[in-house]
Structures are given as structure tokens and as C-alpha cells.
Amino acid sequence: MTELFSPEWMNAYKGSWNDQPKLTEPLAEINFSTSIGYGLLDEDKPRGVLVVENGKATFGGAYDNQEMNWDIRASSDLWDQWMKSPPNMTKIGMAYTMRKLQFKQGDFAAMLKDPRMAGPFIKSFETMATV
């Protein structure tokens, strides 16, 4: 398996993201465009970045000091667990409360309050597990 959040993995994630209408269509409806970093809790910078424009992923690759709207971090053990069994909102909420999942950038609480974003957020984790 390709290393999680490597440039190759992020590019494959971009393709999987775009193959998920339950992810892309709701985000397109709200003109959702963002840059999301992914990485490990104990590292200074994210490993990978996904750029989304109007719901579609347009770039998946290495983090290279790009501006980000979101920076999502967890331990490698938690990421591994979620790649085998994608989390639901309860598991994500528990991990966040216990600081096992951290948002170095981005407003987790605001996103959860917007059902137009919460559903696709969960779907993004399910999509990761398909890579």
C-alpha cells in the first residue's frame, strides 16, 4: 500500500473523491472550495493537501507551504484504524473531544452545525478508506 498522505496517495484520493457523487454534488451545491491539509499530530506540517473547487478535487499531492483552510491531524494509529473502518460522526466527535483528532486550522464546530457540510465530511473519511 502507498504511504498514507504521500503524493501518490493524495492523487489517488483526489480521484476517489471525484468518483463520489454523495461527496461532490452536495459540496458543489454550496460552491464549496477549500484547501485541506492532512497529517500526523506529532509533525510540524501536514504531509498532503487536497484542493477542492466547487465540490471537485482539483489537486491532490504533497504539502508545499500552500495556504490551507483546513489542517486535519491524527496519530498514525488512528488514521490506520479509520482506513480499515471509516468513522461515523460519533467516532469523529469522540476523537476530537479526546484530542486524538485535531484541526490545526479550520472550524470543526461550525462545520458540524452545517448539515450541508457535515454529511460530506463523513463521506470524505469513507472515501479515504477506498484509496
C-alpha positions in Angstrom: 0.0 0.0 0.0 1.2 3.5 -0.8 2.1 5.5 2.3 -0.8 7.5 3.7 -0.8 11.1 2.6 2.2 10.6 0.2 1.9 12.5 -3.1 0.8 9.3 -4.8 -1.8 8.5 -2.1 -3.2 12.1 -2.2 -3.5 11.9 -6.0 -5.4 8.6 -5.7 -7.6 10.2 -3.0 -8.4 13.1 -5.4 -9.6 10.5 -8.0 -11.7 8.7 -5.4 -13.1 11.9 -4.1 -14.3 12.9 -7.6 -15.9 9.4 -8.0 -18.2 10.0 -5.1 -21.4 12.0 -6.1 -22.6 11.9 -2.5 -19.5 13.9 -1.7 -19.0 16.2 -4.8 -22.7 17.1 -5.5 -23.7 18.5 -2.1 -20.4 20.5 -2.0 -21.0 21.8 -5.5 -24.5 23.0 -4.5 -22.9 25.2 -1.8 -20.0 26.3 -4.1 -17.6 24.7 -1.6 -14.0 25.5 -2.4 -11.1 24.9 0.0 -7.6 23.6 0.6 -7.3 20.7 3.1 -4.1 19.6 4.7 -3.8 16.1 6.2 -1.1 14.8 8.5 0.1 13.4 11.8 -0.3 15.0 15.2 3.4 15.0 16.1 4.6 16.7 12.9 5.1 20.4 12.3 3.4 20.4 8.8 0.8 18.4 7.1 2.0 15.7 4.7 -0.6 16.1 1.9 -3.0 18.6 0.5 -6.3 18.3 -1.3 -7.6 21.3 -3.2 -11.4 21.4 -3.8 -13.1 23.7 -6.2 -16.9 23.8 -6.2 -17.0 20.3 -4.7 -14.5 18.7 -7.1 -10.9 17.8 -6.1 -8.5 19.6 -8.5 -5.2 18.8 -6.8 -4.0 16.0 -4.5 -0.3 16.0 -3.6 2.4 16.9 -1.3 2.2 19.8 1.1 4.5 22.6 -0.2 3.6 25.5 2.0 0.3 26.1 0.3 -2.3 28.2 2.0 -4.9 26.0 3.7 -8.3 26.5 5.1 -8.2 23.2 7.0 -5.4 21.2 8.6 -6.6 17.9 9.9 -4.3 15.8 12.1 -4.4 12.5 13.9 -2.0 9.8 15.1 -0.8 7.3 12.6 -2.6 4.6 14.7 -5.9 6.4 14.4 -5.6 7.1 10.7 -4.7 3.4 10.2 -7.8 2.4 12.2 -10.0 4.7 10.2 -8.6 3.4 6.9 -9.8 -0.1 7.9 -13.1 1.1 9.4 -14.2 4.6 8.5 -15.5 6.6 11.4 -19.0 7.9 11.8 -19.8 11.3 13.3 -19.8 9.9 16.8 -16.3 8.4 16.5 -15.0 11.6 15.0 -16.6 13.7 17.8 -15.1 11.4 20.4 -11.7 11.6 18.8 -11.9 15.4 18.6 -13.0 15.7 22.3 -10.2 13.4 23.4 -7.7 15.5 21.2 -6.8 12.4 19.2 -8.1 14.3 16.1 -7.1 17.9 15.9 -7.9 20.7 13.5 -4.7 22.9 13.4 -6.7 25.1 11.0 -10.5 25.2 10.3 -13.6 25.4 12.5 -14.8 21.9 13.3 -17.7 23.1 15.4 -19.0 25.4 12.7 -18.8 22.6 10.1 -20.7 20.2 12.3 -23.5 22.7 12.7 -24.0 23.0 8.9 -25.6 19.7 7.7 -24.7 20.6 4.1 -21.0 20.1 5.2 -21.3 17.5 7.9 -22.5 14.7 5.6 -19.8 15.2 3.0 -17.2 15.5 5.8 -18.1 12.0 7.0 -18.2 10.8 3.4 -14.6 12.1 2.9 -13.4 9.7 5.6 -15.3 6.8 3.9 -13.6 7.8 0.6 -10.2 7.8 2.2 -10.7 4.1 3.1 -11.2 3.3 -0.6 -7.7 4.5 -1.6 
